[in-house]
Amino acid sequence: ATASGDVGTADACYTWGGTLREGSSGEAVRQLQIRVAGYPGTGNQIAIDGAFGPATRAAVTRFQSAYGLAADGI
């Protein structure tokens, strides 16, 4: 996946608080998008916009699957 929009940089000290899922929004989602946007996969684009939509869910699912996690997109 490639990033589009205002990419920014991942905050190495970012503190995660809560479960992110489709419909979530805000800085936590933006930090997640930055981290999964560059993960190899289908070549789709993911917007770094802080809105957890279908493209973010697909990127998270690919990431989870690659690391042997439950690939539920959450």
Backbone as a printed PyTorch tensor [residue, N CA C, xyz], in Angstrom:
tensor([[[  0.8430,  -1.1790,   0.0000],
         [  0.0000,   0.0000,   0.0000],
         [  0.8790,   1.2290,   0.0000]],

        [[  0.4540,   2.2240,  -0.6520],
         [  1.1960,   3.4720,  -0.6550],
         [  0.3790,   4.5330,   0.0390]],

        [[  1.0700,   5.4530,   0.6310],
         [  0.4010,   6.5190,   1.3690],
         [ -0.0050,   7.6360,   0.4360]],

        [[ -1.0900,   8.2690,   0.7620],
         [ -1.4900,   9.4640,   0.0370],
         [ -1.9340,  10.4970,   1.0510]],

        [[ -1.9230,  11.7400,   0.6470],
         [ -2.2970,  12.8120,   1.5640],
         [ -1.0940,  13.2770,   2.3530]],

        [[ -1.3440,  13.9110,   3.4790],
         [ -0.2900,  14.4060,   4.3570],
         [  0.2470,  13.2310,   5.1530]],

        [[  1.3640,  12.6670,   4.6910],
         [  1.8790,  11.4400,   5.2720],
         [  2.3590,  11.6430,   6.6920]],

        [[  3.2170,  12.6120,   6.9450],
         [  3.7350,  12.8150,   8.2870],
         [  4.6960,  11.7100,   8.6680]],

        [[  5.0520,  11.6700,   9.9230],
         [  5.9520,  10.6410,  10.4190],
         [  5.3300,   9.9810,  11.6370]],

        [[  5.7220,   8.7350,  11.8500],
         [  5.2240,   8.0060,  13.0110],
         [  5.8620,   8.5730,  14.2680]],

        [[  5.0700,   8.7580,  15.2800],
         [  5.5490,   9.2210,  16.5780],
         [  5.9730,   7.9960,  17.3750]],

        [[  7.2870,   7.8050,  17.5370],
         [  7.8160,   6.6210,  18.2150],
         [  7.3360,   6.5250,  19.6580]],

        [[  6.9570,   7.6280,  20.2480],
         [  6.5120,   7.6450,  21.6480],
         [  4.9940,   7.6770,  21.7740]],

        [[  4.2840,   7.4550,  20.6630],
         [  2.8280,   7.5490,  20.7080],
         [  2.2610,   6.4970,  21.6540]],

        [[  1.3350,   6.8920,  22.5080],
         [  0.6940,   5.9900,  23.4580],
         [ -0.6710,   5.5870,  22.9080]],

        [[ -0.8290,   4.2960,  22.6660],
         [ -2.0870,   3.7750,  22.1410],
         [ -3.0640,   3.5960,  23.2940]],

        [[ -4.3030,   3.9860,  23.0810],
         [ -5.3070,   3.8560,  24.1340],
         [ -6.6290,   3.3900,  23.5710]],

        [[ -6.8820,   2.1140,  23.5940],
         [ -8.1630,   1.6110,  23.1190],
         [ -8.0470,   0.8550,  21.8090]],

        [[ -9.1530,   0.2650,  21.4190],
         [ -9.2260,  -0.5350,  20.2040],
         [ -9.6450,   0.3420,  19.0390]],

        [[ -8.9200,   0.2180,  17.9360],
         [ -9.2580,   0.9550,  16.7230],
         [ -9.9810,   0.0130,  15.7790]],

        [[-11.0360,   0.5170,  15.1490],
         [-11.8200,  -0.2920,  14.2140],
         [-12.4350,   0.6350,  13.1860]],

        [[-13.0220,   0.0380,  12.1480],
         [-13.6680,   0.8300,  11.1120],
         [-14.6890,   1.7600,  11.7580]],

        [[-14.6130,   3.0300,  11.4000],
         [-15.4670,   4.0540,  11.9920],
         [-14.7380,   4.9100,  13.0100]],

        [[-13.5910,   4.4100,  13.5270],
         [-12.7780,   5.2030,  14.4610],
         [-12.1310,   6.3560,  13.7080]],

        [[-11.7590,   7.3970,  14.4400],
         [-11.0710,   8.5240,  13.8080],
         [-10.1870,   9.2160,  14.8330]],

        [[ -9.2760,  10.0250,  14.3260],
         [ -8.4130,  10.8050,  15.1990],
         [ -6.9400,  10.4810,  15.0290]],

        [[ -6.1450,  11.0100,  15.9460],
         [ -4.6910,  10.8730,  15.8770],
         [ -4.2410,   9.4230,  15.9930]],

        [[ -4.9160,   8.6230,  16.8080],
         [ -4.5300,   7.2140,  16.9420],
         [ -4.6710,   6.4910,  15.6040]],

        [[ -5.7330,   6.7740,  14.8730],
         [ -5.9300,   6.1620,  13.5550],
         [ -4.8570,   6.6600,  12.5930]],

        [[ -4.5470,   7.9410,  12.6360],
         [ -3.5050,   8.4850,  11.7580],
         [ -2.1680,   7.7980,  12.0220]],

        [[ -1.8140,   7.6000,  13.2830],
         [ -0.5630,   6.9160,  13.6240],
         [ -0.5840,   5.4720,  13.1100]],

        [[ -1.7140,   4.8030,  13.2320],
         [ -1.8530,   3.4490,  12.6970],
         [ -1.6730,   3.4550,  11.1820]],

        [[ -2.3190,   4.3950,  10.5060],
         [ -2.2300,   4.4760,   9.0470],
         [ -0.7940,   4.6870,   8.5950]],

        [[ -0.0540,   5.5300,   9.2860],
         [  1.3480,   5.7660,   8.9380],
         [  2.1140,   4.4490,   9.0020]],

        [[  1.8450,   3.6540,  10.0150],
         [  2.5800,   2.4040,  10.2120],
         [  2.2090,   1.3250,   9.2040]],

        [[  0.9520,   1.2190,   8.8060],
         [  0.5580,   0.1550,   7.8780],
         [  0.5760,   0.5890,   6.4170]],

        [[  0.6840,   1.8810,   6.1460],
         [  0.6310,   2.3710,   4.7680],
         [  1.7620,   1.8260,   3.9120]],

        [[  2.9320,   1.6660,   4.4720],
         [  4.0720,   1.1980,   3.6990],
         [  4.2180,  -0.3040,   3.6680]],

        [[  3.2920,  -1.0290,   4.2980],
         [  3.4170,  -2.4790,   4.3300],
         [  3.1010,  -3.0580,   2.9580]],

        [[  3.9700,  -3.9330,   2.4380],
         [  3.7410,  -4.5040,   1.1030],
         [  2.4290,  -5.2860,   1.0560]],

        [[  1.8010,  -5.2410,  -0.0670],
         [  0.5340,  -5.9710,  -0.1930],
         [ -0.0060,  -5.8760,  -1.5960]],

        [[ -1.1290,  -5.2320,  -1.7220],
         [ -1.8330,  -5.2270,  -2.9970],
         [ -1.4970,  -4.0350,  -3.8780]],

        [[ -0.8020,  -3.0640,  -3.3700],
         [ -0.5110,  -1.8730,  -4.1550],
         [ -1.6090,  -0.8310,  -4.0640]],

        [[ -2.6110,  -1.0820,  -3.2410],
         [ -3.6770,  -0.0970,  -3.0500],
         [ -3.1440,   1.1130,  -2.3010]],

        [[ -3.8630,   2.1880,  -2.3740],
         [ -3.4790,   3.3870,  -1.6310],
         [ -4.3000,   3.4920,  -0.3620]],

        [[ -3.6670,   4.0430,   0.6480],
         [ -4.3570,   4.2970,   1.9080],
         [ -4.1420,   5.7680,   2.2510]],

        [[ -5.2080,   6.4690,   2.5150],
         [ -5.1090,   7.8820,   2.8860],
         [ -4.6750,   7.9910,   4.3420]],

        [[ -3.7440,   8.8910,   4.5980],
         [ -3.3160,   9.1770,   5.9690],
         [ -4.1630,  10.3610,   6.4260]],

        [[ -5.4010,  10.0590,   6.7980],
         [ -6.3620,  11.1230,   7.0890],
         [ -7.0070,  11.0070,   8.4690]],

        [[ -6.6190,   9.9940,   9.2430],
         [ -7.1860,   9.8340,  10.5750],
         [ -8.5790,   9.2390,  10.5980]],

        [[ -9.0580,   8.7460,   9.4530],
         [-10.3780,   8.1190,   9.3780],
         [-10.2050,   6.6370,   9.0370]],

        [[-10.6640,   5.7540,   9.9070],
         [-10.5090,   4.3080,   9.7280],
         [-11.6480,   3.8150,   8.8480]],

        [[-11.3630,   3.6960,   7.5590],
         [-12.3490,   3.2280,   6.5960],
         [-11.9510,   1.8790,   6.0200]],

        [[-12.5920,   1.4680,   4.9260],
         [-12.3270,   0.1590,   4.3240],
         [-10.8690,  -0.0500,   3.8950]],

        [[-10.2090,   0.9710,   3.3610],
         [ -8.8170,   0.8130,   2.9250],
         [ -7.8940,   0.5960,   4.1190]],

        [[ -8.1400,   1.3000,   5.2110],
         [ -7.3330,   1.1110,   6.4240],
         [ -7.5770,  -0.2840,   6.9830]],

        [[ -8.8280,  -0.7050,   7.0120],
         [ -9.1380,  -2.0550,   7.5030],
         [ -8.4180,  -3.1100,   6.6680]],

        [[ -8.4140,  -2.9580,   5.3430],
         [ -7.7350,  -3.9210,   4.4700],
         [ -6.2350,  -3.9430,   4.7460]],

        [[ -5.6310,  -2.7710,   4.9490],
         [ -4.1970,  -2.6990,   5.2380],
         [ -3.8800,  -3.3490,   6.5800]],

        [[ -4.7170,  -3.1160,   7.5770],
         [ -4.5170,  -3.7190,   8.9000],
         [ -4.6630,  -5.2380,   8.8000]],

        [[ -5.6480,  -5.7090,   8.0510],
         [ -5.8700,  -7.1440,   7.8860],
         [ -4.6640,  -7.8110,   7.2290]],

        [[ -4.0940,  -7.1890,   6.1840],
         [ -2.8930,  -7.7380,   5.5320],
         [ -1.7390,  -7.8170,   6.5170]],

        [[ -1.5530,  -6.7550,   7.2990],
         [ -0.4800,  -6.7050,   8.2890],
         [ -0.6650,  -7.8200,   9.3240]],

        [[ -1.8800,  -7.9430,   9.8500],
         [ -2.1630,  -8.9680,  10.8590],
         [ -1.8980, -10.3670,  10.3070]],

        [[ -2.3600, -10.6240,   9.1020],
         [ -2.1820, -11.9300,   8.4790],
         [ -0.7030, -12.2620,   8.3050]],

        [[  0.0810, -11.2860,   7.8790],
         [  1.5120, -11.4930,   7.6560],
         [  2.2500, -11.8480,   8.9410]],

        [[  1.7470, -11.3900,  10.0760],
         [  2.4000, -11.6400,  11.3590],
         [  1.7040, -12.7290,  12.1850]],

        [[  0.8150, -13.5000,  11.5430],
         [  0.1800, -14.6240,  12.2180],
         [ -0.8310, -14.2330,  13.2800]],

        [[ -1.3510, -13.0210,  13.1670],
         [ -2.3560, -12.5440,  14.1210],
         [ -3.7520, -12.8280,  13.5750]],

        [[ -4.7510, -12.7480,  14.4220],
         [ -6.1290, -12.8690,  13.9590],
         [ -6.3840, -11.7350,  12.9760]],

        [[ -6.6260, -12.0720,  11.7190],
         [ -6.7760, -11.0610,  10.6670],
         [ -8.2160, -10.5670,  10.6230]],

        [[ -8.5630,  -9.7460,  11.6240],
         [ -9.9270,  -9.2380,  11.7290],
         [-10.0330,  -7.7490,  11.4120]],

        [[ -8.8930,  -7.1170,  11.1380],
         [ -8.9150,  -5.6990,  10.7970],
         [ -9.1320,  -4.7720,  11.9710]],

        [[ -9.1120,  -5.3130,  13.1810],
         [ -9.3210,  -4.5060,  14.3890],
         [ -8.0340,  -4.4460,  15.1710]]])
